[in-house]
Amino acid sequence: MRIKRALGGLSAAALLLSACATPVAGPRGNYASPIGSAPVTANPTPYSTALVCLAAYARQANLTAPRIAVGRIADYTGKTESDGSGRKITQGASLMAMSAFAKAGMPLVERFDTSVSELELKYANNKLISDTPRPAPDAPAEYRRILAGQVPGSDFYIAGGLTELNFNIRSSGFDVAGGDPDPQDLKGRLGGRLFVMNIGMDLRLINTRTLEVVDVISYQKQVIGREVGIGLFDFLGGNVFDVSAGTGALEPMQLAVRSLIERAVVEMTANLYGMPGPQACLTSDPLSGSTVGLTGAYVPAYNNLGTNNAQTRQDPNRWNVDRDSAVRGRY
């Protein structure tokens, strides 16, 4: 009888799995539909709003912002995963710094990846690139001309690196088990663990013309993690039941890196703007800056800021076919 029940359970499980994945493609040409429907959202830190405030302050005060370039912000911790799958800390800190300066309204010039521009400059120097259509299929088009001084220079650039990754600065935990001495009676276990680590970063702001280091900032941020588990073991009616449950959470380490960078950029930008401090945010209107927001900043190509601006870019429902009726109604 037990064997029949076990076979029946296995058959039901097999049918359930077969409903999720099949070797026959469905009407849309896929074997299975991916799970998950969370929309794309902004990725702010507790300092992102301050960056947007800085942009609003500079705009209201008619400040001329210096041009910023971002150099290498490397991972100098040397820490890698034990299974050899890669580094423990993000290698994209330079990209985070670019986003942070954009949120602060600072004009950026690209110095991190200039491969495409350098290739096009080479083609233009050889008169191979055109910006106008050909007058006829066999007729040559007007080639792109190289003008002296057409590439704007930077006033300052930022460099530095992630210099600390310290595991288990402090940890604590408990594990309690108990139950009736009878082997067939209920037993239970409860356990928990708490641990703290930290990430450190050192950044410097450099005058591009003179190579003077005009600002140096060193910050660290602690990251906390926790685990809680509970288990029950018992014999009921001759059957063995072993039930366990648990939960765990680790504050995102890469988000901690972004927070470090944004805090440093806030301080450096406030110095460059001459902003007196956070109290200046009380007199600024962040919503007036329609090209700067929590997602970054952009240069508008057309005068459509009323419907396509930084605030709409932060809306998780916008452009999502499952959440935006304007897009859903089109198809």
Buried (B, 14 or more C-beta within 10 A) or exposed (E): EEEEEEEEEEEEEEEEEEEEEEEEEEEEEEEEEEEEEEEEEEEBBEBBBBBBBBBBBBBBEEBEBBBBBBBEBBBBBEBEEEEEEEBBBBEBBBBBBBBBBBBBBBBBBEBBEEEEEEEEBEBBEEEEBBEEEEEEEEEEEEBBEEEEEEEEEBBBBBBBBBBBBBEEEEEEEEEEEEBEEEEEEBBBBEBBBBBBBBBBBBBBBBBBEEEEEEBEBBBBBEBBBBBBBBBBBBBEEEEEEEEEEEEEEEBEBBBBBBBBBBBBBBBBBBEBBEBEEEEBBEEBEBEEBBBBBBBBBBEEEEEEEEEBBBBBBBBEEBBBEEBBEEBEEEE
